[in-house]
Amino acid sequence: MRLHRYYRLNGVPYRITYVPDPVYWTEVPEDLRTLRNQRIRWQRGLCDSLAGHFELCCHRKGGTAGWLAFPFMVIFEWFGTLFEMGGYFLLLVGLMLGAVSWHVWLVCMAVAIGFGITLSLSALLMEEMTFHLYQRPSDFLKLVGASVLENFGYRQLNSCWKLIGLVRWLRGTKAEWGNMIRSAAWQSKAVPPGNS
């Protein structure tokens, strides 16, 4: 965003290219608390980054980055979790107060979960069509299963953590890095002995 903002607003021709081959991998947190802290931290980082470069949003020189990508990030990434969790909360309160019937509640939940599944599967299919990373069909099918299952609890949990990050950012609470527990167990599986 800093590069887009600088070059677009100063009228300097530029090109940012995407390299699809990863050089480094992020090690996955091994416990729920570390994962929670990571996701809260990531959401706060997103908030800081968007707020710090908000001038790019819908600026007359903003181009695609300012008129399409930035508003998308603001609506769906910055404040999307507020809408999603607010929707779940209002549906639950409506159900408890009798303002929403079980039928309507089930339909709304099915739409929300179905939309999440569609997004997850779309991202997976686009990656597969573009890069064809998975050599074995069984690996791809496992990811399809995970893309569906993540929408039954994990997505909502992640949204809760993102909401906490957003609220902490809005309140100006000091960010904490937290302890990242790493075992590097994946390294022992990545390279078979004697093949380094």
C-alpha positions in Angstrom: 0.0 0.0 0.0 2.9 2.3 0.7 4.3 1.8 -2.8 0.9 2.2 -4.4 0.2 5.4 -2.4 3.6 7.0 -3.1 3.7 6.2 -6.8 0.0 6.9 -7.6 -0.2 10.1 -5.7 3.1 11.4 -7.1 2.3 10.4 -10.7 5.3 8.2 -11.0 4.9 5.3 -13.5 5.5 2.0 -11.8 4.8 -1.7 -11.9 4.5 -4.2 -9.0 4.7 -7.8 -10.0 3.7 -10.9 -8.1 6.1 -13.8 -7.7 4.0 -16.9 -7.0 6.9 -19.1 -5.6 7.2 -18.7 -1.9 10.7 -18.1 -0.4 9.6 -18.4 3.2 6.7 -20.1 4.9 4.9 -18.9 8.0 5.0 -21.5 10.7 1.5 -22.4 11.9 0.8 -21.8 15.6 0.6 -25.1 17.5 -1.9 -24.1 20.1 -5.2 -22.1 20.2 -3.9 -19.3 22.4 -0.9 -18.6 20.0 -3.2 -18.8 17.0 -5.6 -16.3 18.7 -2.8 -13.9 19.5 -1.5 -14.1 15.9 -4.9 -13.4 14.3 -5.6 -10.5 16.7 -2.1 -9.1 15.8 -2.7 -9.5 12.1 -6.0 -7.7 12.3 -4.4 -4.8 14.2 -1.6 -4.7 11.6 -4.2 -4.6 8.8 -6.0 -1.7 10.6 -2.8 0.2 11.0 -1.8 -0.3 7.4 -5.2 0.8 6.0 -5.5 3.8 8.3 -1.9 4.9 7.6 -2.6 5.0 3.8 -6.2 6.0 3.8 -5.4 8.9 1.5 -5.1 6.5 -1.3 -8.8 5.4 -1.0 -10.8 6.9 -3.8 -8.2 9.5 -4.5 -8.5 11.0 -8.0 -5.0 9.6 -8.8 -5.7 6.3 -7.0 -6.3 4.1 -10.0 -7.4 0.5 -9.5 -5.5 0.3 -6.2 -7.3 3.3 -4.8 -10.8 2.8 -6.3 -11.1 -0.9 -6.3 -8.6 -2.7 -4.0 -8.6 -0.2 -1.2 -12.4 0.1 -0.8 -12.6 -3.7 -1.0 -10.1 -4.1 1.9 -11.9 -1.5 4.0 -15.3 -3.1 3.6 -14.5 -6.8 3.6 -11.2 -7.0 5.6 -11.2 -4.0 7.9 -14.9 -3.8 8.9 -16.2 -7.1 7.5 -15.8 -8.9 10.7 -18.0 -6.3 12.5 -20.8 -6.9 10.0 -20.4 -10.7 10.2 -20.3 -10.9 14.0 -23.0 -8.2 14.3 -25.2 -10.3 12.0 -24.7 -13.5 14.0 -25.4 -11.5 17.2 -28.6 -9.9 15.9 -29.9 -13.2 14.6 -29.3 -14.9 17.9 -30.9 -12.0 19.9 -33.8 -12.0 17.4 -34.3 -15.8 17.8 -34.2 -15.5 21.6 -36.7 -12.7 21.7 -39.0 -14.4 19.2 -38.5 -11.7 16.5 -36.9 -14.3 14.2 -38.4 -17.7 13.7 -36.3 -20.9 13.7 -37.0 -21.3 9.9 -35.6 -17.8 9.2 -32.7 -18.3 11.5 -31.7 -21.6 9.8 -32.0 -20.0 6.3 -29.8 -17.0 7.3 -27.2 -19.3 8.9 -27.3 -21.6 5.8 -26.7 -18.6 3.6 -23.9 -17.2 5.8 -22.1 -20.6 6.0 -22.8 -21.3 2.3 -21.2 -18.0 1.3 -18.2 -18.8 3.4 -17.8 -22.2 1.8 -18.2 -20.6 -1.6 -15.4 -18.1 -0.9 -13.1 -20.8 0.5 -13.6 -23.2 -2.4 -13.3 -20.4 -5.0 -9.9 -19.4 -3.5 -8.7 -23.0 -3.6 -9.9 -23.5 -7.1 -8.3 -20.3 -8.4 -5.0 -21.4 -6.8 -5.2 -24.8 -8.3 -6.1 -23.6 -11.7 -3.3 -21.0 -11.6 -0.4 -22.8 -10.0 -1.4 -26.5 -9.9 0.5 -27.1 -6.6 -1.1 -30.4 -5.6 0.3 -33.4 -7.5 -1.9 -36.0 -5.8 -5.7 -35.7 -6.2 -6.0 -36.9 -2.6 -4.2 -33.8 -1.3 -6.6 -31.5 -3.3 -9.6 -33.4 -2.0 -8.4 -33.0 1.6 -8.2 -29.3 1.0 -11.7 -29.3 -0.4 -12.9 -31.0 2.8 -11.0 -28.6 5.0 -12.5 -25.6 3.0 -16.0 -26.9 3.8 -15.3 -27.8 7.4 -13.6 -24.6 8.4 -16.9 -22.8 8.0 -18.5 -24.7 10.8 -16.9 -23.0 13.8 -13.3 -22.1 12.8 -14.4 -19.2 10.5 -16.6 -17.8 13.3 -13.8 -18.2 15.9 -11.4 -16.4 13.5 -14.0 -13.6 13.1 -14.2 -13.2 16.9 -10.5 -12.8 17.1 -10.5 -10.3 14.2 -13.2 -8.4 16.0 -11.1 -8.3 19.2 -8.2 -7.0 17.1 -10.4 -4.3 15.5 -11.8 -3.2 18.9 -8.4 -3.1 20.5 -7.1 -1.0 17.5 -10.1 1.4 17.8 -9.5 1.8 21.5 -5.8 2.4 21.0 -4.8 -0.5 23.3 -1.1 -1.1 23.2 -0.3 -4.0 20.9 1.4 -7.1 22.4 3.4 -9.5 20.3 2.9 -12.5 22.7 4.9 -15.7 22.7 5.0 -17.6 19.5 5.5 -21.3 20.3 7.5 -22.9 17.5 8.7 -26.5 17.3 9.8 -26.6 13.6 8.4 -30.1 13.5 7.5 -29.6 9.8 11.2 -29.4 9.0 11.7 -33.0 10.0 9.0 -34.0 7.5 10.1 -31.7 4.7 13.4 -33.3 3.8 13.9 -37.0 4.1 17.1 -38.1 6.0 20.1 -38.1 3.7 18.4 -36.0 1.0 19.5 -32.5 2.2 
